């Protein structure tokens, strides 16, 4: 198995161990989970400090929604702990 695929499987397993079912989270929920304000999280996303994915809506006139990429967060945490 490729190293990248193994990293993905490890990260998905870690996320599931935390009781989460999906690999993304809204900034407001992430802020609650880590104990800071939603504006601090969105500012960190704007600065590129927190990885995110942006989903484009299918309906015209709707703004894209940004979600925290928990897979990338898990990878950053593993690298920092090594």
PEDAFEN-V164090 format. One record per residue. N is the residue number from 1. OMEGA is omega in whole degrees, -180 to 180 (999 if undefined). D_LAST is the distance of its C-alpha to the last C-alpha in Angstrom with 1 decimal. Layout:
N&OMEGA&D_LAST  N&OMEGA&D_LAST
This chain:
1&179&21.7  2&-179&20.2  3&180&16.4  4&178&17.1  5&178&19.2  6&177&16.7  7&180&14.2  8&179&17.2  9&178&18.2  10&-180&14.9  11&178&15.0  12&178&18.7  13&179&18.3  14&180&16.0  15&178&18.6  16&177&21.4  17&177&19.9  18&179&20.2  19&180&23.9  20&-178&23.9  21&-177&26.0  22&-176&25.2  23&178&22.2  24&-179&23.7  25&176&25.0  26&-178&27.6  27&-179&26.6  28&178&28.9  29&179&27.3  30&179&23.8  31&177&25.2  32&-177&26.7  33&-178&23.5  34&174&21.5  35&175&24.6  36&-176&25.7  37&177&28.5  38&180&28.9  39&176&29.9  40&179&26.7  41&-179&24.8  42&176&27.3  43&178&27.2  44&175&23.4  45&179&24.1  46&-180&26.9  47&-180&24.7  48&-179&22.1  49&178&19.4  50&-179&19.3  51&180&19.6  52&171&22.8  53&-180&25.4  54&179&29.1  55&-179&31.7  56&-180&35.2  57&179&38.0  58&180&40.8  59&177&43.6  60&177&44.9  61&179&44.6  62&179&41.4  63&174&38.3  64&179&35.0  65&177&32.5  66&178&28.8  67&176&26.2  68&179&22.6  69&-176&20.5  70&176&18.4  71&180&16.9  72&177&15.5  73&-180&14.4  74&179&12.5  75&178&10.8  76&179&10.0  77&178&8.7  78&-180&6.3  79&-180&5.2  80&-179&5.6  81&-177&3.8  82&999&0.0
